Amino acid sequence: MANFVLQLQLPTSNFRSFSVHASSNGASPGSVSQTGGPLILELPLDKIRRPLMRTRSNDPNKVQELMDSIREIGLQVPIDVLEVDGVYYGFSGCHRYEAHQRLGLPTIRCKVRRGTKETLRHHLR
């Protein structure tokens, strides 16, 4: 059976940061956070740049279903965000992002990975 630990970090900014670690072999949760893996952050919608937003339109039925679900049970799966030099870029989770906008929610839970400018260029191709 896996052990689950939730660590709450109190950053100096207004973002909430959560690190969740699972271990089935008794490994220390601290060792996982040292790898530089993704962080789960609650980010303001207006701090996430959506460079490909205009390339396609979202399915309005899917957005409505997500709005109903988020209103009832909250967001279940964070959107993926790339952080490059302190700027956040969202390339997926378009329907979840729009559902949050339409619900008037100020923030969205994100799985944030750090990247380089080269990584960002790759996503923009």
Backbone as a ProteinNet text record, in pm:
[ID]
protein_1_A
[PRIMARY]
MANFVLQLQLPTSNFRSFSVHASSNGASPGSVSQTGGPLILELPLDKIRRPLMRTRSNDPNKVQELMDSIREIGLQVPIDVLEVDGVYYGFSGCHRYEAHQRLGLPTIRCKVRRGTKETLRHHLR
[TERTIARY]
83.6	0	88.6	45.7	123.8	95.1	195.6	180.4	165.7	70.6	50.4	75.1	146.8	180.4	145.8	78.3	48.8	129.1	215.4	296.4	246.4	215.3	172.1	289.1	324	431.7	370.1	427.2	376.4	474.2	454.7	546.3	522.8	615.5	603.3	502.4	469.8	370.1	231.1	128.4	-7.1	-50.9	39.4	6.8	9.6	-80	-77.7	-3.8	84.3	166.3	141.9	121.4	98.7	193.9	258.4	340.2	279.7	247.4	190.5	287.5	323.9	419.3	354.9	382.6	336.5	455.9	457.6	567.4	513.3	546.4	505.5	622.8	741.4	859.1	919.1	846	894.4	995.6	1015.5	1110.9	1063.9	1157.8	1127.2	1061.8	949.1	886.5	978.4	1068.5	1159.6	1247.7	1279.8	1367.6	1299.6	1166.9	1095.1	1097.1	1079.2	1071.7	1205.2	1314.2	1445.3	1467	1382.7	1405.4	1371	1304.6	1267.2	1146.6	1064.9	944.1	839.1	722.8	617.2	564.3	516.8	451.1	304.2	220	79.1	59.6	19.9	-0.2	-138.6	-195.3	-320.2	-279.7	-296.7	-251.8	-370.2	-354.1	-456.9	-470	-593.4	-616	-543.6	-541.1	-480.7	-328	-267.7	-121.6	-77.2	-173.3	-141.9	-161.8	-54	-62.5	-109.1	-201.9	-256.7	-224	-100	-58.1	-130.3	-187.4	-255.8	-407.5	-457.1	-599.6	-686.9	-639.9	-721.1	-714.6	-638.9	-622.1	-740.2	-821.7	-939.5	-1043.9	-1166.9	-1271.9	-1305.6	-1346.4	-1381.2	-1522.4	-1547	-1679.2	-1765.2	-1869.4	-1949.1	-2018	-2056.3	-2119.3	-2020.4	-1896.6	-1793.2	-1762.8	-1756.1	-1730.8	-1844.4	-1969.7	-2084.5	-2081.4	-2048.2	-2038.1	-1929.2	-1816.9	-1708.9	-1750.6	-1822.7	-1870.4	-1959.5	-2050.9	-2140	-2059.9	-1960.9	-1878.3	-1793.3	-1730.2	-1644.7	-1727.5	-1846.7	-1935.7	-1972.8	-1993.6	-2037.8	-1923.8	-1813.3	-1707.1	-1568.7	-1558.9	-1429.3	-1351.4	-1242.2	-1156.4	-1085.3	-1097.9	-1039.2	-899	-871.6	-741.7	-683	-566.9	-505.5	-467.4	-464	-416.6	-263.9	-204.1	-58.2	-12.5	86.8	139.8	291.9	349.8	494.6	538.1	636.3	689.3	828.2	841.9	969.9	1003.1	1112.7	1158.4	1048.9	972.7	870.6	740	726.1	602.5	537.3	404.7	332	260.7	277.2	216.1	130.3	6.3	-84.3	-109.3	-86.7	-107.5	-213.9	-257	-361.5	-462.5	-566.5	-667.7	-756.7	-774.4	-851.2	-995.3	-1059.9	-1198.8	-1209.1	-1115	-1114.7	-1086.7	-993.3	-959.7	-1082.9	-1149.6	-1268.4	-1380.3	-1396.8	-1499.9	-1473.6	-1347.4	-1312.4	-1342.5	-1307.9	-1336.5	-1486.1	-1564.6	-1709.5	-1775.8	-1716.2	-1768.2	-1725.5	-1634.1	-1586.2	-1487.5	-1422.6	-1324.9	-1192.6	-1129.2	-1006.9	-882.1	-883.2	-764.1	-800.4	-695.4	-712.6	-593.3	-619.1	-512.1	-432.5	-299.5	-210.1	-98.4	-61	60.8	168.2	259.7	358.9	492	542	676.2	761.1	885.7	979.2	1036.9	1058.1	1115.5	1207.5	1274.4	1363.6	1292.1	1354.6	1298.3	1290.9	1386.4	1384.2	1261.3	1228.8	1108.8	984.8	981	867	856.1	968.5	966.3	911.6	949.5	900.5	748.4	690.3	545.4	474.1	541.2	478.8	481.1	550.6	556.9	425.3
-117.3	0	124.3	225.8	348.8	441.9	515.4	620.5	752.4	834.5	963.4	1074.4	1174.8	1288.7	1415	1507.6	1636.8	1740.3	1812	1916.5	2051.1	2140.6	2274.6	2368.6	2439	2536.2	2675.1	2762.3	2898.2	2992.8	3015.7	3103.4	3249.5	3332.5	3475.3	3542	3479.7	3537	3493.8	3533.4	3496.8	3364.3	3288.8	3159.4	3054.2	2957.7	2844.9	2731	2666.1	2560.3	2430.1	2321.6	2191.1	2092	2011.8	1901	1773.8	1680.1	1553.6	1444.1	1360	1253.3	1120.9	1018.7	884.3	791.2	701.8	606.2	471.7	368.8	234.5	156.6	218.7	147.6	212.7	304.7	368.4	478.4	520.8	627.7	757.1	838.9	966.7	1060.8	1125.5	1219.3	1334.3	1373.6	1482.8	1453.9	1326.8	1293.1	1316.4	1308.1	1328	1474.5	1564.4	1706.4	1763	1690.8	1738.3	1721.3	1644.8	1611.1	1724.4	1827.3	1937.4	1905.4	1812.5	1774	1883.3	1857	1958.9	1990.4	2111.5	2157.5	2180.7	2161.3	2194.4	2331.5	2429.6	2567.2	2614.9	2698.4	2767.6	2903.7	2922.7	3046	3132.9	3265.2	3354.3	3332.9	3328.4	3308.9	3413.6	3537.4	3644.3	3639.9	3546.8	3531	3420.4	3352.5	3243	3291.1	3293.3	3331	3210.6	3234.7	3128	3160.3	3135.2	3179.2	3110.4	2993.9	2922.4	2929.1	3016.9	3022.9	3047.8	3122.2	3160	3058.2	2950	2855.2	2759.5	2744.9	2658.9	2704.3	2663.2	2699.1	2577.5	2604	2497.2	2447.7	2322.5	2262.4	2320.2	2398	2463.3	2363.6	2246	2145.6	2092.5	2069.6	2020.7	2126.5	2254	2362.5	2368.3	2355.2	2359.9	2243	2123.4	2006.9	2027.8	2083.5	2111.5	2216.9	2319.9	2422.4	2359.9	2272.4	2205.7	2121.2	2047.1	1961.2	2043.3	2147.6	2232.1	2299.2	2343.4	2406.9	2307.3	2180.7	2079.6	2018.8	1978.5	1905.4	1967.5	2078.6	2143.7	2081.5	2143.8	2095	1968.4	1861.3	1732.9	1711.6	1767.6	1748.5	1886	1919.8	2050.6	2063.5	2186.3	2208.3	2209.1	2174.5	2176	2315.2	2366.8	2500.3	2492.1	2564.7	2574.1	2709	2707.7	2832.6	2856.4	2969.8	3008.7	3148.6	3161	3290.9	3365.4	3292.9	3355.1	3384.4	3347	3368.4	3232.2	3224.2	3098.6	3091.3	2976.9	2954.1	2828.6	2840.3	2725.8	2683.1	2554.6	2501.5	2393.5	2345.9	2243.6	2286.3	2205.8	2240.3	2354.3	2369.9	2483.4	2487	2370.3	2365.7	2395.6	2342.1	2368.7	2516.1	2574.2	2715.5	2803.1	2773.7	2852.5	2835.1	2713	2689.8	2776.7	2785.7	2871.5	3018	3061.5	3200	3228.2	3140.5	3162.3	3154	3078.4	3072.2	3192.9	3274.2	3390.9	3357	3240.8	3201.1	3272.9	3327.6	3405.6	3320.8	3193.4	3110.3	2973	2899.4	2762.5	2680.2	2554.7	2466.1	2420.6	2430.4	2401.2	2307.9	2220.2	2140.4	2215.5	2276.5	2367.1	2295.4	2299.7	2248.2	2365.8	2366.8	2469.9	2429.8	2528.6	2502.1	2615	2591.9	2692.2	2763	2866.6	2936.4	2843.3	2751.4	2652.7	2561.9	2521.1	2440.2	2517.4	2645.6	2730.2	2739.6	2761.1	2767.2	2637.9	2525.4	2395.7	2388.6	2437.1	2435	2529.8	2632.7	2731.9	2691.5	2584.6	2541.2	2490.1
0	0	0	-70.3	-81.5	35.7	75.8	176.1	103.8	143.6	79.3	178.8	135.3	219.1	141.1	203.4	142.3	218	146.1	207.6	157.9	248.7	212.1	230.7	124.2	131.8	135.4	213.5	223.8	154.7	24.6	-49	-13.1	-51.9	-23.4	-115.6	-230.3	-320.8	-275.7	-351.1	-313.6	-375.4	-436.5	-493.3	-383.7	-392.6	-300.8	-369.5	-300.1	-358.4	-284.7	-359.6	-301.1	-365	-285.6	-334.8	-279.4	-365.8	-323.7	-362	-267.6	-290.8	-255.1	-331.6	-300.6	-301.7	-207.2	-200.2	-158.7	-234.9	-197.1	-137.6	-137.3	-86.5	37.5	98.3	219.4	196.9	70.9	42.5	105.4	145.2	208.1	107.8	143.6	51.4	13.2	101.1	70.5	-49.6	-72.3	-183.9	-317.7	-323.5	-449.1	-489.1	-394	-426.7	-474.9	-451	-493.9	-644.6	-712.1	-852.7	-947	-901	-989	-1074.6	-1031.6	-1104.3	-1097.7	-1155.2	-1158	-1018.3	-1003.4	-881.2	-911.9	-814.1	-827.7	-763.8	-845.9	-798.9	-837.2	-754.4	-784.8	-840.5	-972.5	-1037.4	-1079.8	-1071.7	-1125.7	-1276.9	-1325.5	-1469	-1552.5	-1503.5	-1583.3	-1585.4	-1511.7	-1514.2	-1609.3	-1673.6	-1764.8	-1907.7	-1983.7	-2124.8	-2205.3	-2297.3	-2381.1	-2527.3	-2572.3	-2705.5	-2821.1	-2800.7	-2908.9	-2895.3	-2811.1	-2779.5	-2902	-2996.6	-3111.1	-3226.5	-3209.1	-3319.5	-3333.8	-3232.2	-3241.5	-3141.6	-3164.5	-3069.4	-2983.8	-2862.1	-2769.6	-2795.7	-2762.5	-2771.9	-2659	-2694	-2589	-2494.7	-2545.9	-2459.2	-2356.1	-2398.4	-2306.5	-2200.3	-2242.8	-2146.5	-2044.3	-2090.5	-1998.8	-1900.5	-1950.9	-1862.9	-1757	-1799.4	-1703.9	-1602.3	-1647.4	-1554.3	-1447	-1490.6	-1394.9	-1295.6	-1347.1	-1262.5	-1165.8	-1215.8	-1131	-1022.5	-1058.6	-961.1	-850.2	-887.9	-792.1	-710.5	-778.1	-707.3	-722.5	-792.7	-811.5	-926.5	-960.6	-1069.2	-1022.4	-1097.8	-1059.1	-1115.1	-1233.8	-1298.1	-1328.9	-1273.6	-1301	-1448.3	-1497.6	-1634.1	-1632.7	-1745.7	-1758.6	-1799.1	-1728.7	-1754.7	-1759.5	-1853.1	-1865.5	-1810.7	-1718.6	-1663.5	-1723.3	-1790.8	-1850.9	-1802	-1729.9	-1678	-1602	-1519.8	-1436.4	-1506.1	-1633.2	-1708.7	-1731.9	-1711	-1723	-1858	-1926.4	-2057.6	-2051.2	-2096.3	-2100.6	-2243.9	-2271.4	-2405.5	-2408.6	-2295.3	-2288.9	-2182.6	-2165.3	-2065.7	-2108.7	-2240.3	-2293.6	-2242.2	-2238.4	-2192.7	-2043	-1964.9	-1819.9	-1792.4	-1869.6	-1854.4	-1884.6	-1997.5	-2033.6	-1931.2	-1880.1	-1777.9	-1654.8	-1612.6	-1498.6	-1530.2	-1651.3	-1691.1	-1684.3	-1743.8	-1750.5	-1613.7	-1521.8	-1384.9	-1302	-1355.7	-1282.7	-1172.8	-1183.5	-1082.6	-1109	-1007.2	-1028.5	-1050.8	-1003.7	-1012.5	-1068.7	-1109	-1156.2	-1108.4	-1072.7	-1028.1	-1149.6	-1139.7	-1251.8	-1210.1	-1302.1	-1285.8	-1362.6	-1289.6	-1347.6	-1364.5	-1485.9	-1516.2	-1561.5	-1516.2	-1561.9	-1695	-1779.6	-1910.7	-1954.1	-2063.8	-2122.1	-2235.9	-2286.5	-2402.4	-2522.8	-2532.2	-2640.7	-2629.3	-2508.3	-2485.5	-2527.4	-2492.9	-2530.4	-2682.4	-2751.9	-2898.5	-2958	-2899.8	-2946.7	-2937.2	-2826.5	-2808.3	-2904.2	-2947.7	-3036.1	-3183.1	-3218.1	-3358.8	-3406.6
[MASK]
+++++++++++++++++++++++++++++++++++++++++++++++++++++++++++++++++++++++++++++++++++++++++++++++++++++++++++++++++++++++++++++

